[in-house]
């Protein structure tokens, strides 16, 4: 591992779009291999690349996937939900 590039926890967190605490948790859980030197963890770049390879693109509908010509449905008004005039009081239990 002498010629392997090692990353800090902060660098690894940035590369994996995670928090530093998440990276430390993954190391302790054995999900990510890290080397402890003093009070610091160092992670081989190969580990980060392997984790990034396992990440997939987000799935689902993107917010911009809609038909410009389609009229959006109106949001219901409080009176239309059958809550009456005292909707806040009935919801809050007053």
C-alpha angles and dihedrals in degrees: 000000000000093000095040118109111240124205129205121240089256093052091047092049091052092048092050096039091239137119123265090245090055090053091050090048091051090051092050091046092051094243091117125032115231136166119228114218111177106313095336132089119217120194125204113242089232089064091052092048090050091051091048090050089056092054115096129205114268112269130213137057117329117226091245094053099103139109112260091206095052116096112234118239115255119247114246119256119233091249090054091059092063094247095124126210095309095057095137092049094049093047093047093044096243 
